[in-house]
Every structure is written in C-alpha cells, then in structure tokens.
Amino acid sequence: MFVSFGLEDDVLHSRLFMQEEVEYNLIHLIAGNQESLRLKTEENDLIAAHAAGRNLWLWLSPELTEERRLSLVSQLAEMLADRKLPGITGTSETGKLFADAYSKLTGNSHHVRMMMEAYHCPQVQLPHGVGGKLQQAEPDDIPLIAGYLAGFVQDCFGMESAPEDHLDYAGAVTESGRLRLWIDREQPVSMVHLAHQSARHARINEVYTPRGFRKHGYASAAVAALCAELLSKGLTPMLYADAANPDSNKVYQSVGFRRTGSIVDLRFQ
C-alpha cells in the first residue's frame, strides 16, 4: 500500500499536491534527507514524511473519499505505532484524524502546540521610508546572530536560552550564505533567514528585530528585500507564521504575503 519516494518523485509535482504546496512545503526538505522516512501511496493520494526527532508531516489528497481517508490514516498509524512520534503536522482535519488513530493505538494523548498560517508572496510591496539595506551576514556577525536567535526563540516559543547556546547554529547559517542582516547607519538592526529552496518556492524563517529597534519597519524592509531577490530568480517566497501572533502576520501581509491556508502542530504526550 505504501511505497518510498524521493525528492524528484512525481507525487511532489502532482496537480493536487501543488494546490497545497505552500502549506506542505516542508515536505520538500524532509524528502531531500535520505535518512528520513518518506512514504506515499501508489495512487499519489497520501504523503507521509518524517525526520528523526521531528513531527510527522502528513498530506492527504483533497479528493479522497471519507472511507479511503479513514482507511489510509488507520493503516499509517498502525505502521508507525512503534516509531514514538513527537507529533503530527498537517491541516487541522488531517492532523486530528491521524492523532486520534495514533493515540488510540499508543495510549498517548495529544494537544495543539501551535497553529500556523501559511503564506506566499507572488508580488512584493517594498516599504517606503525605511533607512538601511540588506546584507549577507559575515563571520564577524556570528555572536550577534546568536543573540538574535536567543531572542527569536524567546519570542516564538517562550523558551529562555543563552546566546552561547546558539553559536554553532549561528555559524552554520552564516556559512551557508543564507542569513541576511538589515543594516541601518552601519548597525545591524534586524535579521532574516532563507531557510530552504525547493523547485518553485523559497522558505523564509527566523525573522527577528531586537526590541530596541522595533517599530521602524526594519523587519518589513528586510523580508521585502529578500522577497524581491527571490522573485527575480523565479522563486516564490513562502513562510509559516504563528497564528497567535497578529503583529508578525501584519508585517508579512504588508509586504505582499497572501495567506494560503493553515497548518496545525499537534504534539503527543
């Protein structure tokens, strides 16, 4: 019933999946990891992708009958019952369907950790009157970036951490050439990260401005400048935003991002 698939498999370029590709964009990243679990049906109406220690991502074709939907999810839950999944990510309906089946088999309860809005930016709107420019981060910026990451984690997840805890990751993303800083008057004031590129999209995350520099439009300007660069290369920018954070959603909408749907992060316990 389930077969393995790879990054270039037709299922990731099918009409039905592409209709919800923004919401499920992270599946492209997982599919590129040879060590991850990547399953689909021969009919290309289900995709399950799981990287160790992360949530299972589950896509179901919107054209599935209710009977087949229930059957596929039940079979998948039975197959993965011994895998000790930390959680499930998908649309609210799909996520709950799998979570109920998996919890029934394992005895685990589940709860909503976060609701995320999925956005894409087919046309960017550059903000006016914001001083500065976007620059690629350099090795000398790594301590600063580590501090920004600690602030980002605090804002997004309510978790306190020291900048030193993020030095390795800060070094890795700086070396990748995908982390950008907005510089105003020769001072870094905001950051934005180009996290991943797939065939049609580029995912942005870790947008952060320290509290002392907020309300000046720096985050909007940084995101918009990166979007303009990506669009010029034929890639549509996309991102996930915490549905419970209206400020960040407004920032993205102000530079041209349009909501395509919602994704739920359900955790087992």
C-alpha positions as CSV (number, residue, x, y, z in Angstrom):
1,M,0.0,0.0,0.0
2,F,2.8,2.5,0.9
3,V,6.0,2.9,-1.1
4,S,9.1,5.0,-0.6
5,F,9.6,8.2,-2.6
6,G,12.4,10.7,-3.3
7,L,12.8,14.4,-3.9
8,E,12.1,14.1,-7.7
9,D,9.1,11.8,-7.4
10,D,6.0,12.8,-9.4
11,V,3.9,13.0,-6.2
12,L,5.7,16.2,-5.2
13,H,4.9,17.8,-8.6
14,S,1.3,16.5,-9.0
15,R,-1.6,18.8,-9.6
16,L,-3.3,18.0,-6.3
17,F,-0.2,18.3,-4.1
18,M,0.8,21.6,-5.8
19,Q,-2.6,23.0,-4.8
20,E,-1.5,22.8,-1.2
21,E,2.3,23.0,-1.7
22,V,2.7,26.2,0.3
23,E,1.1,24.7,3.4
24,Y,3.2,21.5,3.0
25,N,6.4,23.0,1.7
26,L,8.5,21.5,4.5
27,I,7.9,18.0,2.9
28,H,10.3,19.0,0.2
29,L,13.1,19.5,2.8
30,I,12.3,16.2,4.5
31,A,12.2,14.4,1.2
32,G,15.7,15.5,0.4
33,N,17.0,13.8,3.5
34,Q,18.0,10.2,2.6
35,E,17.7,9.2,6.3
36,S,14.1,10.3,6.7
37,L,11.0,8.2,6.4
38,R,9.3,9.1,3.1
39,L,6.1,7.2,2.2
40,K,3.4,7.7,-0.4
41,T,0.6,5.6,-1.9
42,E,0.9,4.2,-5.4
43,E,-2.1,6.4,-6.3
44,N,-0.2,9.5,-5.1
45,D,-3.0,10.5,-2.7
46,L,-1.1,10.4,0.5
47,I,2.4,11.6,1.5
48,A,3.9,10.9,4.9
49,A,7.4,12.4,5.7
50,H,9.3,12.1,9.0
51,A,12.7,13.2,10.1
52,A,14.1,11.7,13.3
53,G,13.1,13.8,16.4
54,R,10.6,15.9,14.4
55,N,6.9,15.8,13.7
56,L,5.4,13.6,11.0
57,W,4.1,15.6,8.1
58,L,1.0,14.2,6.5
59,W,-0.7,15.2,3.3
60,L,-3.9,13.7,2.1
61,S,-5.4,14.4,-1.3
62,P,-8.5,16.7,-1.0
63,E,-10.2,14.4,-3.5
64,L,-10.1,11.3,-1.2
65,T,-13.4,9.8,-0.2
66,E,-14.1,9.7,3.5
67,E,-13.8,5.9,3.5
68,R,-10.4,5.9,1.9
69,R,-9.2,8.7,4.0
70,L,-10.0,6.8,7.2
71,S,-8.6,3.6,5.8
72,L,-5.3,5.1,4.8
73,V,-4.8,7.0,8.1
74,S,-5.6,3.9,10.1
75,Q,-3.1,1.8,8.2
76,L,-0.4,4.5,8.5
77,A,-1.0,4.8,12.3
78,E,-0.6,1.1,12.7
79,M,2.6,1.1,10.7
80,L,4.1,3.9,12.7
81,A,2.7,3.0,16.2
82,D,6.2,1.8,17.4
83,R,8.0,4.9,16.0
84,K,7.5,7.1,19.0
85,L,6.5,10.2,17.0
86,P,6.7,13.5,18.9
87,G,3.8,14.9,16.9
88,I,2.0,15.4,13.7
89,T,1.7,18.4,11.3
90,G,-0.9,18.8,8.7
91,T,-4.2,20.6,8.1
92,S,-6.4,20.6,11.2
93,E,-8.6,17.9,9.8
94,T,-5.8,15.6,8.7
95,G,-3.7,16.2,11.8
96,K,-6.6,15.4,14.2
97,L,-7.6,12.3,12.1
98,F,-4.1,10.8,12.4
99,A,-3.6,12.0,16.0
100,D,-6.8,10.2,17.1
101,A,-5.8,7.0,15.4
102,Y,-2.2,7.1,16.7
103,S,-3.3,7.9,20.2
104,K,-5.8,5.1,20.2
105,L,-3.0,2.6,19.3
106,T,-0.3,4.0,21.6
107,G,-2.3,5.3,24.6
108,N,-0.8,8.8,24.1
109,S,-2.9,11.9,24.4
110,H,-2.3,14.9,22.1
111,H,-2.7,18.6,22.2
112,V,-2.3,21.6,19.9
113,R,1.1,23.2,20.3
114,M,0.7,25.8,17.6
115,M,-1.5,26.9,14.7
116,M,0.5,28.2,11.8
117,E,-0.7,30.3,8.9
118,A,1.0,29.5,5.5
119,Y,1.8,32.5,3.3
120,H,3.2,33.0,-0.2
121,C,4.4,36.2,-1.8
122,P,3.7,36.3,-5.6
123,Q,4.4,40.0,-5.8
124,V,6.4,42.0,-3.2
125,Q,5.5,45.5,-2.0
126,L,8.6,47.3,-0.9
127,P,8.1,49.6,2.1
128,H,8.9,53.3,1.8
129,G,10.9,55.5,4.1
130,V,12.9,52.7,5.9
131,G,16.6,53.5,6.1
132,G,19.3,50.9,5.5
133,K,19.9,47.9,3.2
134,L,20.0,44.1,3.3
135,Q,23.5,42.5,3.5
136,Q,24.7,38.9,3.8
137,A,25.9,38.0,7.3
138,E,29.6,37.7,7.8
139,P,31.6,35.5,10.2
140,D,32.2,38.6,12.4
141,D,28.4,38.7,12.9
142,I,28.1,35.3,14.4
143,P,28.0,36.4,18.1
144,L,25.4,39.0,17.3
145,I,23.3,36.4,15.3
146,A,23.5,34.0,18.3
147,G,22.0,36.7,20.5
148,Y,19.3,37.4,17.9
149,L,18.4,33.7,17.8
150,A,18.1,33.5,21.5
151,G,15.6,36.4,21.3
152,F,13.8,34.8,18.5
153,V,13.3,31.5,20.5
154,Q,12.1,33.5,23.5
155,D,9.6,35.5,21.4
156,C,8.3,32.5,19.4
157,F,8.3,29.7,21.9
158,G,8.7,31.4,25.3
159,M,11.9,29.5,26.0
160,E,14.9,31.2,27.6
161,S,18.3,30.4,26.3
162,A,21.7,32.0,26.3
163,P,23.3,33.3,23.1
164,E,26.1,30.8,23.6
165,D,23.6,28.0,23.1
166,H,23.1,29.2,19.5
167,L,26.7,29.8,18.4
168,D,27.0,26.6,16.4
169,Y,23.8,27.1,14.5
170,A,24.6,30.8,14.0
171,G,27.9,29.8,12.5
172,A,26.3,27.2,10.2
173,V,23.6,29.5,8.8
174,T,26.2,32.3,8.3
175,E,28.5,29.9,6.5
176,S,25.6,28.8,4.3
177,G,25.3,32.3,2.9
178,R,21.5,32.4,3.5
179,L,21.3,34.6,6.6
180,R,20.9,38.3,5.9
181,L,21.0,41.3,8.2
182,W,19.3,44.7,7.7
183,I,22.0,47.4,8.3
184,D,21.0,50.9,9.1
185,R,23.7,53.6,9.8
186,E,26.3,50.8,9.8
187,Q,24.5,48.9,12.6
188,P,22.7,45.6,12.3
189,V,19.1,46.1,13.3
190,S,17.2,43.0,12.0
191,M,17.7,39.6,10.5
192,V,16.0,37.3,8.1
193,H,16.9,33.7,7.1
194,L,16.4,32.0,3.7
195,A,15.9,28.6,5.2
196,H,15.3,26.3,2.2
197,Q,14.7,26.4,-1.6
198,S,12.5,23.9,-3.4
199,A,11.7,23.7,-7.1
200,R,9.1,26.5,-7.0
201,H,9.4,28.2,-3.6
202,A,11.9,29.6,-1.1
203,R,11.0,29.4,2.6
204,I,11.8,32.3,4.9
205,N,12.1,32.0,8.6
206,E,13.8,33.4,11.7
207,V,12.8,37.0,11.1
208,Y,13.8,38.9,14.2
209,T,14.3,42.5,15.3
210,P,15.7,43.3,18.8
211,R,13.2,45.2,20.9
212,G,15.2,48.4,20.9
213,F,14.9,48.6,17.1
214,R,11.3,47.7,16.6
215,K,8.5,49.9,15.1
216,H,10.9,51.3,12.5
217,G,9.9,48.9,9.7
218,Y,13.2,47.1,9.6
219,A,11.7,43.6,9.6
220,S,9.3,44.5,6.8
221,A,12.1,46.0,4.8
222,A,14.4,43.0,5.3
223,V,11.8,40.5,4.3
224,A,10.7,42.6,1.3
225,A,14.2,42.9,0.0
226,L,14.8,39.2,0.3
227,C,11.5,38.5,-1.4
228,A,12.4,40.8,-4.3
229,E,15.7,38.9,-4.7
230,L,14.0,35.5,-4.7
231,L,11.2,36.6,-7.1
232,S,13.9,37.8,-9.6
233,K,15.3,34.3,-9.6
234,G,11.9,32.8,-10.4
235,L,11.1,31.5,-6.9
236,T,8.0,32.4,-4.9
237,P,8.8,33.3,-1.3
238,M,6.8,31.5,1.4
239,L,6.7,31.2,5.1
240,Y,4.8,30.0,8.2
241,A,3.6,32.5,10.8
242,D,2.3,31.8,14.3
243,A,-1.5,32.3,14.1
244,A,-1.4,33.7,17.6
245,N,1.0,36.5,16.7
246,P,-1.0,39.2,14.9
247,D,2.0,41.5,14.7
248,S,4.1,39.2,12.6
249,N,1.2,38.3,10.4
250,K,0.6,42.0,9.7
251,V,4.3,42.5,8.9
252,Y,4.1,39.8,6.2
253,Q,0.8,40.9,4.8
254,S,2.1,44.5,4.5
255,V,4.9,43.5,2.0
256,G,2.7,41.3,-0.2
257,F,2.3,37.9,1.5
258,R,-1.0,36.2,1.0
259,R,-2.4,33.5,3.2
260,T,-3.0,30.1,1.5
261,G,-4.1,28.0,4.5
262,S,-3.4,26.8,8.0
263,I,-1.3,24.1,9.4
264,V,-1.6,22.6,12.9
265,D,1.3,21.3,15.0
266,L,-0.1,18.6,17.3
267,R,2.1,17.0,20.0
268,F,1.8,13.6,21.7
269,Q,2.3,13.1,25.4
